[in-house]
Amino acid sequence: MMSNPANPIIVQSDRSVLLEVDCPLYEEARDGLAQFAELVKSPEHIHTYRITPLSLWNAAAAGMPASEMIAVLQRYGKYDLPETVRQEILESVGRYGLLKLTQGDDSLLLTAADDLLLDEILSYDGPRPFLGSRLDRHTVRVHPMHRGLLKQALIKLGYPVEDLAGYVTGDPLALRLGERTRSGEPFALRRYQHQAVDAFYAGGSARGGSGVVVLPCGAGKTLVGLGAMEKVGAHTLIVATNTVAVRQWIHEILERTNLRPDEVGEYTGDQKEIRPVTVTTYQALTYRRRKDAEFEHLRLFHERNWGLIIYDEVHLLPAPVFRVTAEIQARRRLGLTATLVREDGREDDVFSLIGPKKHDVPWRELERQGWIAQALCYELRVPLPEERRRAYALAPMKDKYRIAAENPLKIRLAEQLVERHRHDQVLIIGQYLEQLEEIRQHFGAPLITGKTPNREREQLYERFRTGELKLLIVSKVANFSIDLPDANVAIQVSGTFGSRQEEAQRLGRILRPKTNTAPARFYTLVTHNTRDQEFANNRQLFLTEQGYQYNIHEGLPPAEDAAPARRPALAGV
């Protein structure tokens, strides 16, 4: 039955949702839909979303009721909402909280709202090893050490556990945020940062204390971490992506709180300090001497009576850290990220072990408020040179992407862009070291890779910040947690296959607010009609969902294209 043909959404019975781009209500509908559905593909005219149990549980955990999700689909639906989809939303959202973990006298208690549900859970092999004796029709004992493992097992059966078992206090730490930084600048958390902290902490109740805050790069996720540390008031372990990020965390802590330098420790390959606030890296924690050896530094999770553990860029959490996190569920845990997308598909483990999404602010909303820079995204296409076409055609599928990604015509196009933006702060970002080395030789600009010593990296970043360097070439080591506030142009020459989170992080390098009003520009150079273009389309999915749309050009865009009309990214070749 026709509902409103002017509306942009078509909901199908398989839980896929089609969103029509060329519709006046497109942005409204997209913003509502993105709260509880996942973008699957984004060709020119119709974007496809999928409603999944995990997307619904994250929305429910963030406070969105099923009735509101259904209302979005009905308000913007072109046709009546299929009854099967309405029922599946109600059922999936209703499953969140059917199973609750609480604190008993000498063990944890798993309580089911329905005794038949508990019978069903006890019949499955997955959770059975983590369940103890049954106390009554609705309750079974759980050993505290099995808290995380049980939640992992149950979410895979479609039953997310609401964990209300509480947390240990941790050793106290009287951390306070200052009204001014150490250098004398006024300082206060922004409204959305306060909201994120409050959503995570939940007044200190068992309903808070574990979960993920999703904010764009440049929106101050570190400051949300500091706000959470102030609320918890206990010894804190922070896990970051690399040594440069560790030192940025330490700088922010000392700049904006009352803590002394001897209260904040760096635990990296360079030094091993364990202090009331300790900042380490995923790489340090997962280092081992041999492939079959123990991860000796994972003991850091148990070295102190931590009251809070912060996982920066939580979507990068490696498997060994997942395992130890399953053992420390009594510690408060905060995940910080720009995107919940994981390339390994383990989003349900983040939900179970770190916690559900607690707060999420759309990127374009913060752009409208002026907290992050306006950004224009471009996909610039170049042909594959004739001399490489045969090699590409005959190459195995796994090699085709690299051949296309390392297209030498990209260097010529990058040169034109660098010349156009010679007064800007430009980053050239890529995946393949040979390609980046060729670019370094062509431009005579510094190159930062994983082999660049930390001291040299920091010196180059500082020269870039001050404007002494106008062009910096970086490998994927610069994807995460690098503070380059004046970067306003990024040229991406190659990426990690179809990594959506990488695309988000790379755009994030240029999203910090600027002193002028000119928009930042993000250029992706793509070889036309190849695997390179296919992977580019997939990388763009997350940013399309956030409201960024790619301007497609063959080669260099027109010089007068200062504020082009936004076009959606093309999917498929």
Secondary structure, DSSP 8 states (H G I E B T S, - for coil): -B--TTS-EEE-TTSEEEEESSSTTHHHHHHHHTTT-EEEE--SSEEEEE--HHHHHHHHHTT--HHHHHHHHHHHBSB---HHHHHHHHHHHHHTTTEEEEE-SSSEEEEESSHHHHHHHHH-TTTGGG---EEETTEEEE-GGGHHHHHHHHHHTT--EEE-S-----SB----B-SB-TTS-B----HHHHHHHHHHHGGGSTTSSEEEEE--TTS-HHHHHHHHHHHH-B-EEEEESSHHHHHHHHHHHHHHBS--GGGEEEESSS-B---SEEEEEHHHHT--SSTTS--GGGGHHHHS--SEEEEETGGG--HHHHHHHHH-TTSEEEEEES----TTS-HHHIIIII--EEEE--HHHHHHHTSS--EEEEEEEE---HHHHHHHHHS-HHHHHHHHHT-THHHHHHHHHHHHTTTS-EEEE-S-HHHHHHHHHHHT--EE-TTS-HHHHHHHHHHHHHTS-SEEEE-GGGSSS---TT--EEEE---STT-HHHHHHHHHTT-S--SS---EEEEEEEETTSHHHHHHHHHTHHHHHTT--EEEEESS--TT-SS----------
